[in-house]
Amino acid sequence: MSVQIKSRAINSVGSKVGKKRQELYKSAIEWIHCSIAGSNYLEAISLAGSLISDRLESRLNRITGDVKGFRSLSEIIELFSQLEPNEELRRIAAFEVYEWMQARDSSLHDMVKLEENRFLSWQDRVETNKKIARKGLVLFRKIDKKIKYLNKRS
């Protein structure tokens, strides 16, 4: 089975892509708030990851013109270290996004795994997930704000 590489929809004058993407972002943010309020932290974490990935991928597209999309967050971070001209945004991706991605992966994949000499309760894990979900939304907003600023200047 071959893997199909998807292309990002690109906004241009007269297209509806920007408006559709804005609607999706708004809905995702609202859903994250509802998920956190309903203690559905894994769902909120997953959506925050999607927002972060899409925003960073959008920036890569603007820099390179490459419309290949739907990359993993780790691939995006690697490309950012090589291609992003803004030092602050490179640092955010290399450190803050990477750290959050590690926490996200642990929360999604290690909920019922026991680490030797570290026996976290279910409630401790849920509380950690709550923090990761909130941090993901804060991180998305930080990235979004910085990218909007940079895009206006270029």
C-alpha positions as CSV (number, residue, x, y, z in Angstrom):
1,M,0.0,0.0,0.0
2,S,1.5,3.4,-1.0
3,V,1.1,6.5,1.1
4,Q,-0.6,9.4,-0.7
5,I,1.0,12.7,0.0
6,K,-1.7,15.4,0.5
7,S,-1.3,19.0,-0.6
8,R,-2.4,21.9,1.5
9,A,-5.2,24.1,0.3
10,I,-3.6,27.5,-0.3
11,N,-5.4,30.8,0.2
12,S,-5.4,33.2,-2.8
13,V,-7.3,36.2,-3.9
14,G,-10.9,35.1,-4.6
15,S,-10.6,31.7,-2.9
16,K,-12.5,30.7,0.1
17,V,-9.6,28.8,1.7
18,G,-8.7,31.5,4.2
19,K,-12.2,31.9,5.4
20,K,-12.7,28.1,5.7
21,R,-9.5,27.7,7.6
22,Q,-10.5,30.5,9.9
23,E,-13.8,28.8,10.6
24,L,-12.0,25.5,11.3
25,Y,-9.6,27.1,13.7
26,K,-12.4,28.9,15.5
27,S,-14.4,25.7,15.8
28,A,-11.4,23.7,17.0
29,I,-10.6,26.3,19.7
30,E,-14.2,26.3,20.9
31,W,-14.1,22.5,20.9
32,I,-10.9,22.5,22.9
33,H,-12.5,24.7,25.5
34,C,-15.6,22.4,25.7
35,S,-13.3,19.3,25.9
36,I,-11.3,20.8,28.7
37,A,-14.5,21.8,30.5
38,G,-15.9,18.3,30.1
39,S,-12.6,16.7,31.2
40,N,-12.0,15.3,27.8
41,Y,-8.4,16.2,27.9
42,L,-7.0,13.7,25.3
43,E,-9.4,15.2,22.7
44,A,-8.3,18.7,23.5
45,I,-4.7,17.7,23.3
46,S,-5.2,16.0,19.9
47,L,-7.0,19.1,18.5
48,A,-4.3,21.5,19.9
49,G,-1.7,19.3,18.1
50,S,-3.6,19.7,14.9
51,L,-3.8,23.5,15.3
52,I,-0.1,23.8,16.1
53,S,0.9,21.6,13.1
54,D,-1.3,23.4,10.7
55,R,-0.1,26.8,11.7
56,L,3.5,25.8,11.5
57,E,2.9,24.1,8.2
58,S,1.3,27.2,6.8
59,R,4.4,29.2,7.8
60,L,6.6,26.6,6.0
61,N,4.5,26.9,2.9
62,R,4.9,30.7,2.9
63,I,8.6,30.4,3.3
64,T,9.2,27.6,0.7
65,G,6.2,27.6,-1.6
66,D,6.0,23.8,-1.0
67,V,2.3,22.8,-0.7
68,K,3.0,19.3,0.6
69,G,1.2,19.2,3.9
70,F,-0.1,16.9,6.6
71,R,3.3,16.2,8.0
72,S,3.9,14.9,11.5
73,L,4.8,17.5,14.1
74,S,8.3,16.1,14.5
75,E,8.9,16.5,10.7
76,I,7.6,20.1,10.9
77,I,9.9,20.9,13.8
78,E,12.9,19.4,11.9
79,L,12.1,21.5,8.8
80,F,11.6,24.6,10.9
81,S,15.1,24.2,12.3
82,Q,16.5,24.3,8.7
83,L,14.2,26.7,7.0
84,E,12.6,29.3,9.3
85,P,14.5,32.6,9.1
86,N,13.1,34.0,12.3
87,E,15.3,33.0,15.3
88,E,12.5,33.4,17.9
89,L,10.0,31.2,15.9
90,R,12.8,28.6,15.3
91,R,13.4,28.5,19.1
92,I,9.7,28.2,19.9
93,A,9.5,25.2,17.5
94,A,12.7,23.6,18.6
95,F,12.1,23.9,22.3
96,E,8.5,24.7,23.3
97,V,6.7,22.8,20.6
98,Y,9.1,19.9,20.9
99,E,8.7,19.7,24.7
100,W,4.9,19.9,24.3
101,M,4.9,17.2,21.6
102,Q,6.8,14.9,23.9
103,A,4.3,15.5,26.7
104,R,1.4,15.0,24.2
105,D,2.9,11.7,22.9
106,S,3.3,10.5,26.5
107,S,-0.3,11.4,27.4
108,L,-1.8,9.8,24.3
109,H,0.3,6.6,24.4
110,D,1.3,5.9,28.0
111,M,-2.0,6.4,30.0
112,V,-2.0,2.8,31.2
113,K,1.7,2.0,31.2
114,L,3.6,1.8,34.5
115,E,7.1,3.0,34.6
116,E,9.5,1.3,37.1
117,N,9.6,3.1,40.4
118,R,7.0,5.7,39.2
119,F,3.5,4.6,39.9
120,L,1.2,7.5,39.0
121,S,-2.4,7.2,39.8
122,W,-5.1,7.6,37.2
123,Q,-6.1,11.0,38.7
124,D,-2.5,12.2,38.5
125,R,-2.4,11.3,34.8
126,V,-5.7,13.0,34.2
127,E,-4.4,16.2,35.9
128,T,-1.2,16.1,33.8
129,N,-3.3,15.8,30.7
130,K,-5.4,18.8,31.7
131,K,-2.2,20.8,32.0
132,I,-0.9,19.6,28.6
133,A,-4.3,20.4,26.9
134,R,-4.2,24.0,28.3
135,K,-0.5,24.4,27.4
136,G,-1.3,23.3,23.9
137,L,-3.9,26.0,23.4
138,V,-1.6,28.7,24.9
139,L,1.3,27.5,22.7
140,F,-0.9,27.6,19.6
141,R,-1.9,31.2,20.4
142,K,1.7,32.2,20.9
143,I,2.7,30.6,17.5
144,D,-0.3,32.1,15.7
145,K,0.4,35.6,17.1
146,K,4.1,35.4,16.1
147,I,3.4,34.1,12.6
148,K,0.7,36.7,11.9
149,Y,3.2,39.4,12.9
150,L,5.9,38.0,10.7
151,N,3.6,37.5,7.7
152,K,2.5,41.1,7.9
153,R,6.1,42.3,7.8
154,S,7.0,40.2,4.7
